[in-house]
Amino acid sequence: MKFEHSRLFKDVQLSGIFTDSKTFADAIPKPSWQAVCDFYEELQPKDLKAFVNLHFDFAPAPELETLDTIESVPDYIEQLWSRLTREAGEKDASSLLALPKPYVVPGGRFNEIYYWDSYFTALGLMDSGREALVENMLDNFCSLINSLGHIPNGNRSYYATRSQPPVTALMVDLLWDTKHTDPQWLNRVTSALSREYDFWMRGQEKLSSKGNTHARVVMMPCGGVLNRYWDNEALPRPESYREDLEDAKHLSAEQKLAFYRNIRAACESGWDFSSRWLREPSDLKTIATTDMVPIDLNALLYFLESQLARCYLALNRHTEFKRMDKKAKSRADLIGQYMWDEQASWYVDYDIANNAQRDVQTMAGATALFFNLVKDASHALRMSKKIMSDFYKVGGLVTTLNETSQQWDSPNGWAPLQWFGVKGLLNYGFDCEAEQVGKSWLNTLESNFAINKCLLEKYNVIDLNKTAQGGEYIVQQGFGWTNGVACRLYKLFGH
């Protein structure tokens, strides 16, 4: 039995002992989960908190401890890298999945790798002379793909039913210049990328006009295939068990299954949660993630196809190169056909339930610029103007144009979207705009750092005097991808 299905797990999560449900999902039983669960059933203790404290340990968070005297954001980042690094280890009795090489965690409540965070973190590791650690993280990804067939949301057993935005190809790209002439490395990463691609495309042979969706693949009206986010289970999330049950308590049995699936799919997107997935922007119960064909996911998969083609070419596997290159070009055409919103001058998600483009405009659209998918120069110009007129605020780029209580909406800004925006602008020659955005984000970090002496997971980019709000938990400090993107922006635009 999985630990999250045990009576002990459910009793603790529903008791409210921990304000954050993830705390107990990550707890380390002193003997084993099975032994503790059996003892709990036998003893039936009245003092649940005392029982938990006696039989469980909790991993430390060294990044939250007091640092030496620090005077600047770069100093802080440099000191924090070692504190965010976790060593390779044997599997313990907790939900943590052991990895063969050292890795970097985001920080705070996130004491494990998070898949898409790792790429943005790696930018900073590369810029601070830690390329070997980036190589280790890529090796860990290859190991996870070999053992699970995909990279989970994070290296926790309860995350195994879903992935996150696929960034392994971007990690390969970071190391390409120094590593691609090594045949062993090239064969290993090519095999991993191929298996990851198969994971995202699984079931495409089952698609038809009568059944146009299966897991993560979607047949579009023209017959082409794009992708969506998904989760293989439709149950409350172990890391948010109490919250999911509470949100779903008034739904019918069928509605609950759909709610759980869509909540989990939004977690796979990394945007948990945002109005881009909601039918009603203020009501989480209207979440419909699996109805959406997301621009960012498909842009990332275009890059995965392109990177795979590049790998095949380097290995002189010309037939496979031609096949994958054709797939990348086909996806690029489909993205242009279904996701370019002429009226909005922006790339948006596509709603397959209504066969229409979504009217929610988000910084995910900038991934079209980031991956050089915008072939029309006039479209690129219009997008740059859209970024600066609508998304750009005093503190950087706002996540969406909708202001809601969800953390992936206005007024919040997040490091990965600053990087997508800045690099996307640079790709098309909008250097002044890119620098303006980058420096505004760095100013946000520095002004907040002057008060709090740490970096955070997200920021309010509209009112710099306010702490970012929204979501299921308080803003976390650390923070891997904030540190990584800051390093890259300092490198581009100076201190």
N, C-alpha and C positions, 0 to 999 in steps of 0.2 A: 504493500500500500504506500502511495506517495504521502509524504509527511503532511502536505497541505490538505489531505482528505481525512486526516485523523481527528478524533474527537478533541484531543488536547489542543491541536492547532486552531480548530474552530472556536473552542471555548475561550482561548486566550484572545484571539482576534476580536471576538464579539464582546469581551469583557471591558475593553477600553483601558486596560492596564497601560498600553502604549498609545500615545497620541498619534504616532505614525505606524500604520500597519506593517510597513516594510521592516521595522525593527525586529519583530519576532520572526518574520519570514527569513531573516538572515541570521537568526540566533544559532549558536554552536552548542549542540547537546554534549554534555560531558561524557556520557558513555556512548550511546547511539540513539537515533530517533526512535527506533523500534523499542529499545529498552525503556526509554523515558515514557513513551506512550503506554507500554504495558504496565509500568509501575503506576502511572496516572490512573489507568482503568482499575487497577487493584486497590489503590489507596483512596481514590476519590477525595482528594484534599479539599478542605473548606477554604483554606487561604491560598488562592491561585497564584497571587504575586509571590508569596514566599516559596511556593513550589518551583516556580520559574527561576527565581533567583538562585535556588539551591542546585538546580539541574542544568542550567544553561550559562554559557559565557557569551560575551559580545565583543566583536573585533574592535580594536582601538581605531581612532581616526587621528593619526599624528598631524595631519594638515591643519587641524583645529587647535593644536597646542601653540603656546606663545612662541613666537619666532625671535631670533636675535634682532638687534636694532636694525631697522630697515628704513631707508630714506626715500625709496622710489618704487614705482611699479616694477621696473626691470629687476631691481634687487629682490623684491618679494618673489617674483616668478622664479628667479634663479635658485633661491633658497627652497622653494616649494617643490621643485621637481623631485628631489629625493624623498620628500614626505608623501608624495602622491604615487611613488613607485612601489609596487608589490612584487615580492620575489616569487619565483616559480616554487610550487610546493606540491606535496602529496595531497590527495583527496582527504578532506577531514569529514566529520560527521554532519556538517552543515549542508546548506543548499549550494555552496560555492563549488563550481567546477574547476578542478585543478588545471593549470596551464603549464606547458613545458618551459617557457621562458619568462623573464620578468616583464611586467607591463605597468601601465599608468592608469589610475582610476580618476574619475572626475573629482571626487571629494565629497565630504559631508555624508549624507545618507547613501551616497552611491559609492560603495566600497568594493566595486568590481568593475571590469571593463564595461563600457557601453559602446556598442558597435560603432555607430556613426560619430560619436564623440571622438573616437580614436584618431580619425583623420585630421580633425582640426587641432587636436592636441599634438599630433605628429608634426604639424607645420612648425610649432615652437620648438619641439625637440630637435628638428633638423637645424633650425636657426641658432640653437644654443649648443651645437656640437655634439648632440646625442644621437647621431645616425644609427649607432649600434642598437640603441633601445627601440628605434623605429623598426629595424630589421627583426628584432625579437618579437615585436607586436605583430608584424606581418606573419612571422613563423607561427605564432599562436593562432592567428586566423586560419592559416593553412591546416593546422592541427584540428581546429574545431570543424572545419569543412570536411576533413577526412573522417572524423569520428561521428559527426551528426548529419552531414550532408548539407549543412548551411552554418552560418554564424548566427547564434541566437542574439536576441535583444541585449543580453549581457551574460557573463559566465556564471549564471545561476540555473539550477535544475528547473526551476519554475518558469524560466524564460525560454525553454527549449522549443515551445510550439510556435514561436514567431521569430522573425529576424528584425532588422532595422534597415534604414536606407543603405543600399549596398555600396560601401566605399572601399572595398578591398582593391578594386582597380585603381583608385586614386592613390592608395598606399603603394601599389606597384609602381605607379607613375613617379612618385616622390623618389623612389630608389632606382629608377630605370637607368639613368646615366652611368651610375657606378656599378650596377649589378647585372645588367642584361647580357653582358658577354660571358657570364658564368653559366655554362650549360646546365649544371645541376640546379641552380637557382631558377633559371628560366623555365625549365621543365616542371619544377615544383609549383611555381606560381601559376603557370599556364593550366596545369591540372586542377588547381584550386579554383581558379576563375571559371573554368569550364563546368565544374561541379556546382559552383554557386549559380551560374547561369541556368543550369538544368533545374535547380531548385525553384527559381523564379518562374521558369517557363513550364513547369510540370503540369501536365493535363491539357496542353494546347491541342493535342490531337483529338480531344473529346469535344471541342467547341463546334457549334453549328448555329445556324440561325434560330433553331428551337431552344438551344441551350448555350447562350452566348457568354456564360461565365463558368469558371471552374477554379477554385482556390484563388491563385494570384494572377490568372490570365483572363483576358476579356477580349471577345471578338467584337470589333467595332462595326458599325453599320455597313462599311464598305467591304468587310471581310478580313481586314488587317487585324493584327493582334497587338494589344498593348497590355499594360499591367496595372494592378491595384494592390493595396495592402490587405492583409488577411491574417487570421490566426487559426490554427488547426483545432482549437478548443473553443467552446461557447460556455464558459463557466466564470464565476467571479475570479478576479485576479488575486492570487495569494498575497501579493504585496499591497493590495488595496481591498482586502476581503470585506471588511466592515463597510467601507465606503460604497462598494459596488452593490452589496445587498441592500443598503439603505436607499440608494438611488433607484433600484429596480423593484422595491417592495410593492408598489401599486400597479405594476405591469402584469399583464397576463403571462401565462407560461411561455407562449410563443414569443411574445414581446421581450420577455426576459432573455431568452436565448439570443435573439437578434441584438439586444442591448449589449450583452456580454461580448458577443463576437465583434461588434463594432467598436466597443471600448478597447478591446485588445488590439484590433487592427489599427486604431489610432496610436496605440503605444508602439506598434511596429513602424509607424510613420515617423516617430520621434516627436511629432507635434501633439503631445498629450497634455492639454486638449486645446482645440481652436474652433472658431466659428466656421472654418473651411469645411469641417466635417458635420456641422449641425444644420438641420432643417430650420430650426428656430435658433437664432444666434445666442439667445439667453437661456436656452433649455438643453442641458446635457442629455436628457432622456430622448432627444430627437436626433441623436448621433446616427450618422448613416455613412460611415467611412467606406464600407465595402461597395457603396454605390458610386464612388468617385474614382475616376482614372486620374491620378495626380501628375501634374507637370514635373515635379522634382524627381519622383520615382522613375518616370520614363526617361527623363534626361540622364539620370544616373545609369540606367540600363543601356541607353545609347552609348554612354562612355564605356561601360563594361563590354559591350559588343565591339566597340572600336579598339579597346585595349587588348581584347582577346585576338582580334584580327592582327594587331601589331605583334603580339607574341607568336602567333602562327607564322607570320612572315619571317620573323627573326629565326625561327626554327626550320625554315624552308619547307613548311607544310602548306603548300600553295593552294591545294584544294580546299582545306579548312579555312585558309585566309579568305579566299574568294567568297565562300559561303557566309562567313561571319561579317565580312565587309558589306555584303549585300543586305544582311539583316540590319546592320547599323544604319545604312542609307534608307532602308524601308521605314525604320522607326522614326528617323528624322523627318521623313515626309509625312508620316501619320501625326507626329507632334504638331507640325505646321498646319495640317489640315484640320485637326480637331481642337487645338488648344490656343491658337492665336486668336485673340478677341480684337477684331478690327476697331470696334467702337471704343474699347478701353485702352487700346494701344499697349496690350499686355498679354502675357501667356497665363492661362487659367486652367483649373481642373475641369474635367468633363464628367457630367452627371449621366451615367448610363441608365438610371431609372427613368429619367425624363428626356433622354437623348438631346441634351442641351448643355451648353457651356455654363459653368457656375458663375454667379455674379459676385462672388467673394474674391476680391483682389488681394493677393498675398505676395510676400517677398520670395516665395517659392518660384514665382515666375521668372526671377532673375537667373535661375539655373539655365535657362535658354541662352542667356548671354555668357554665363560661366563656361558652358560646354560648346560655345561657338555654333549654336544651332540656328542663330538668326542670320539668314542668308540675304535678306533685303536690307540694304543700308538705311533706307528710310525708316524701317521698323526699329532698327537699333537706335536711331536718333530719337524716335518717339519714345522708346522705352527709357532712354537716358533722361529725357525731360520728365517723364512720369516719375522716375525715381526721385528726382530732385524737387519736383513740385508736390508730390503726394506722400511718398514714403520717407523722405528725408526730414528729420526733425532736428532740434537743437543738439540732441545727444547722439545722433546716428540714425539708423534706419529702423523704422517701426515695423513690426512683424506683419500685421495686416492693417487694412483701413477700417476695420470694425473695432470699436472699443467695447469690450465685454469683460466678464469676470474670469475668463479663461486666460491662462498664462501665456499662450501662444497667440495673443491678440494685442491690439493697441491698449495701453501705451507702452508695452514692453518691447525691448529690443534684445536680440540674442546674438552672441558672437558668430555662429556659423552663417547667419544670414548677412551679417556685415561683410564677411569674407566673400560669400557668393556675389554680393552687390559690388564690392570694390573690385574684385578680380574680373567680374563681368564687364564693368565699365572700362577697365584697363584693356581688356581684350579688343574693344572696339574703338580705342583711341580717345576715350573721354577721361583723359588723365587728370585734368583739373577737378572734375566732379568726383573722381575716385579719391583724390587726395583730400578733398573737403569732407567727404564721408568718413574716411579713415581717421583723419585728425579729430573730427568731432567725437567719434567713438573713443579714441584714446583720451580725449579730454574728459569724457564721462567717467572712464575708469579712474583717471587720476584725481578728479575732484571727489569721487566717492572714496577712493583710497586714502585721501588726506584725512578723512573722518574715521573710517572703519579699519584702516590698515590691513585690508585683505581684498581679494577680488571675488566677485560673485558670479553666480550662474546666469543671471539675467539682470537687466537694468530698465528703469523707467526712462525712456529717451525723450519724453515730452516735458516732464518736470524733474529736473535733476536733483531737486531737494527731497523727492519722495522715493521710498524703497519700492522696488518692483513687487507687485502683488499678484494674486490669482493662483488658481490651481489647487492641488490637494495637499500641499505642504509649504512651509515657509521657504523663502529664498535661501539657497545653499551657498556656502563659501568654499573656496578652493582655488580656482575651479578649472579643471583641465582644459576645456576648449576655449574658455575666456583667456587663459594664459597663452595658449598656443596661437590664437589669432592675434593677440596683442603683440607677441614676438614678431610675427610676420609683418604687421602694420608698422611697427617701429623700424624694421629693416627696410621697408619701402619708403617710409616718409620721415624717418628720423625721430629723435626723442623730443 
